[in-house]
Amino acid sequence: MNTFEDFFPKYAGKITDTTNDQESAFIQYCKVFSSLTTDSFYVFDVVQKRFCYIKPDNLFLCDHSTEEAMKLGYDFYKQIIHPDDLPLWTNILKIIPQYLNDRKDKWNEIDYFSCTLRLLRKYSFSSRFLSQMVYQRMKPICLNNQLRYFICIVGSSTYKETGNLLLHNKNILIYEEYNFITRRWKQQTRELLTEREKAILMLAKQGKNTVEIANDLYKGQNTIRNQIKSLFNKLKAHSIQEAIEFCDYYHLLNIKINK
């Protein structure tokens, strides 16, 4: 079965949504895919600086219409991204193409890039915009030996800081982190979770507290608290929700440890 990334280049020349009954195969595929994910989803043409498809979901649209976003193209980001984060996003859109251009020999190893930034939301009860931190995954699609599209998935995030630009390899345990000060990428290795840590997070995802987790695992409450504290240090998380989110992003709960 072809993956979404395999399917994309075949229909790249047909990504034009239309009001006709016969929409392009690509747009139909996008609509099917977007209906299967609860996160916001869109495809951005890096070269032409326009959106090819946007899921009609308010997380990314921030109360704007899909039609408005499609019409504005790149300028739509100025409508929804926090002013302090807009230079960051503009910079990221330069950093990633430069990385890909410099390391074409590694394209087959790359899975996706990710970053965090704030979107602006307006509520009727407030005169000010409220900011919402989001985590964005960007799958690069290269055509004719250059970056052409980003397949993007946006989800709400508990991260406290913006930026966090990472490159995720298909080998999930190896990733690269970008330092905006030194302007350099640094390769890092992820530490695997133990079976006990996976069990704690699995139970926490079900809404269970420390006492309930301790009972389910037949361990003392202090033991579980200490293991959760150790888990936070390993993941650089500050809450159980942040730890769960981190592991979901990077699929750490589903990695099988070979014995």
Secondary structure, DSSP 8 states (H G I E B T S, - for coil): ---HHHHHHHTGGG----SSSS--HHHHHHHHHHHH-SSEEEEEETTTTEEEEE-S-HHHHTT--HHHHHHHGGGHHHHHB-TTTHHHHHHHHHHHHHHHHHTGGGGGGEEEEEEEEEEEE--TT-SS-EEEEEEEEEEEEEETTEEEEEEEEEEE---SSSEEEEEEESSTTEEEEEETTTTEEEEEE-----HHHHHHHHHHHTT--HHHHHHHHT--HHHHHHHHHHHHHHHT-SSHHHHHHHHHHHTGGG-----
